[in-house]
Amino acid sequence: MKSYSGILFSLVLVLATGCAGLPIDESTSTITEAAGAQEIRSSSLTGTNGRLPGDLQSWPLDDRPVFIGYSNRMLDREQEVEAALRNAAEQVSRFELMTAVYQYVAQTDGRRTGSVDSVVTDWDESVVPDLIGSLEVLRREQLLDGTIVYTSVNRTIRSPLPAMNSVIATSSQSGWVRQPPEIPGYIVGVGVAQRRRTMAESLAAADERALVDILLQTNATIRLLEESRTRERSTQTLTTVAQEATATLGGFLVLARHVSSDRRTFYSLAVAQEPP
């Protein structure tokens, strides 16, 4: 239980304050933004003119991976481009090699249930500055809510990318939202997230849930624990379900993203190479 001690401490606070039915919708959480970034908070992820399109396709180009970098709206629009390029370079670094850990803990006392989860990733961030210089910008779009850049990389990367013809054949469709494709040699994951305060946060949340979906398919350990506590007139039983998945992934790549017609739900389709 040591690996879950921090999460269980959070659950104790949840149950003590009577906040049932977690996880909490992160769209209502408060995030402190760096003052230097001068981000413009926007809730205008509706409509079509000048805003995020319903589908962002990043299918491989000539067997090269395509990475869509994104950033929030800032006062300095060129700074947006720089932030989006850095985001794309970080995705390249994670594509080459990434270690990820997912932990989920749910606890009930018979009356209330609380749950929390966390995702921790580790990759070689030191190469990001060099990767920015090796990016080939295929296209960039400045939207009302920020900037997105379509990029590939002009260098040899460690994780090979076999052909994905079976997926590219359906690249114009968002049917993967309902039925993820099967790609030989790859684990396929779909992430779903409700809209956050900004475009970048919404896209990142869906990307993270796609990563979790992949992690749970690699190896997941589930634990069921019960603990009885005697109060003055009754005995309370706490039941804890703990789930953990850890993997070192090569070739983690978000192939496509989709936004629902009401612009409230974001989806990501991601792949990672199957372990040898």
N, C-alpha and C positions, 0 to 999 in steps of 0.2 A: 504493500500500500504506500510505500514511500514516494513512488513516482506520482502518486495522485494527491499528495498531501496538500499542495497549494490549491488544487481544484476543489477538494473536499472542504477546505477552509472557506472558500467562496460559497459553497452550498450551505454551510452552517449559517452564514449570514443571510442567505436567501430564505431559508426556512424560518430563521428567527424573526425576520421582518415580515413574513407572510406573503412574499412575492412568489405566487404559484405560477405554474405553467410556463416556465422558461423553456427554451432560450428566448431572451428578450429580442424584440425586433431592433436590430442595430441601427435602423434608419432613424430612430429617435434618440440615439446616444449622442453625447457631446464629444467632439474631437477637437483638440486644440491645434490650430494650424500655425505654422511658423510665420512670424510677422514679415520676414524678408520675402516670402513667396508672394505676398499681396494677392492672394486668391480672391476671386469674386464668387461668392456663394450664389448658386443658381438653382432654382427649382423648375426651370423651364424645359424639362425633358419631355415636352409635348409638342405636337405638331410635326412638321417635316421640314419646312424651309429653314435652312441654316442650322439644323439640329441633327443629333445623332441618327443615322439611318437605322432602319429596322434590322438590317443584316450587315455584319462585318465579316467578310470572307477572307481568310488568310491561307488558302490552299497553297501547297508547294508550287514553286515556279521553277521549271526545268530541274526538278529533283532537289531544289534548294528550299529550305524552310523560309517562310515569310512571317515576320513578327510585326504585329500592330502595337505600336507604342501609343500611350495616351497620357494626357495631362489635363488638369482642371483649368478653368478660365483664370487668367491673371491680367493685371493692368498692362504689363508689358507682354505683348503677344509673341515677340521673338523668344522671350523667356519660356513661354508655353512650348515652343518647338524644341528648345533645348531639353526641357523636362520630359517631353514625349520621347525624344531620342534616347535619353538616359533610361527611361522605362523600357524601351525596346532592347537596349543593350543588356539590361538586367535579365530580360527574358532569354536572350541568347546565352548568357552565362548559365542560367538555370537549365536550358536545353542541353548544354554539354554535360553537366553533372549536378545533381542536387540531392541532398538528404532531407527528408521530410518526416515529421512526427505529428500524428493526430491523436488527441486524447479527448474522450467524451465520458462524462460521469453524470448519472442521474440518481437521485435519492428521493425516497418517499417515506413518510412517517405514517401512512395510512389516511391522512387527511389532505396533505399538501405534497406536491411534487416539484422539485427544482432540478434543473439540468444546466450544465455549462460545458463548453467544448473549447478546444484551442488547437491551432495549427502552428507549428514552428518549422521554418525552413532554413537550410544552411547551404550556401554555395559560395563560389570564389568571387567575391565582390571586387577584389583587387584588379581584375582584368577589365572591369566595366569601362574605365576611361579609354583604354586602347580599343575596346570593341566599338565605342561610339565613332571613332575615326574610321573604322572598317565597314560601317553600315552603308549600304546603298539605298538611298531614299527613292522608292518607287512612286510614291504619291503622298501628298499631305493635304489635310483638310482642316481649316480653322472654322470651328462651329461656334454657335452662341455659348455653348457650355464648356469649350476647351478646344484642344487640338488633338488630332489623331494622325499618325504617320505610318505608312506601310513601308516596311524595310526588309531587305535581305542582307546577307553578310558576305563580304568579299574576302573570305579566308577559309581555310580548311578547318572544320570543326570536328571535335572528337566523336560526337554521336552521329553515325551515318543516318541517312534518310532514304529507306527503300521506297519504291514507287507506291503511290496510294491511288491508283487508277479507279478502284472501286468506290472511293469516296469522292474523287473529283467528278465522277460521272453524275453525281447528284448535288454538285456544289451550289446550284442555283436554288435549291430547295431547303427549307428549314425543317424538313421531316425528321431530322435527327433529334429534335426536341422531344418528340414522342417515341421514336424508335432509334436508339443509337446504332450506328453501323458497326459491322464486324470487320476488323482490319487485321489480316494475318500478321503475327509478330508484334502486335500492339495491344496494350490495355486501353480501353476507351472509357472515358468518363464524361458525364454531363453534370454541370453545376447550375443550380437555380438560386437566385437571390432576389429579394425585394429591393426596390429602388432605395438607394441611400441619398444623402443630401446633394452629392455632386456626381457628375458623369464618371469621373475616374474611380471614385469609391464604389459606384455601382458595378462597373466592369470588373474591378479587382475582386469584389465579393463573389461574383459568379465564377471567376477564374479559380478562386480558392476552393469553392465548393466542388468544382470539377476535379481539382487535385485531391480533395478528400475522397471523392468517389473512386478515384484510381487507387489511392492508398488502401481503402477498405477491400479492394479486390486483390491486393498483393498479399498482405498478411494482417489479420486482425485478431487480437486476443480479447475475449470477452470474459469478464469476471462478475460473479454474482455473490454478494456478501450480505449477511444479515447480522444485525446487532440489536440486542434487547436492552432497554433502559427502563428501570423501575421508577415511577413517579410516586407521589403520595398515595394515590388510590388506584393506579392502573399501571400496566406494563406497556411501554411503547416499543414497537419493533421498527427499526430503520432498515430499509432495504436499499442497497447500493448496487447499481449496475455500472461497471467501468469497462470501457472499450478503448483499445489502443492499437494503432497501426503505425509501423515504422518501415521505411524503404529508402534505398538509394536508387534514384531514377536517372536514366539516361533518355534523352530524346523527348522530354516533356515539352509539349507544344500545344498551344491553343489554336485549333484549326478554324473555328468559326464562333461568332457570337451573334445572339439574336435578342431583340427587344420586342416585348409584346405590343400589340396594337394600342393598348392604353398607356404604354410607356412606364408601366409600374413593375414589370418583372423582367429580369435579365437572365439570359442563359449563355453558358459557355460549353463548347465541345472541345475536349482536350484528349491527347493521347500521350502515352509513354511506352517505351520499348519494354517488351516482356523480358524478365530476367533470364539470362542464359541457363 
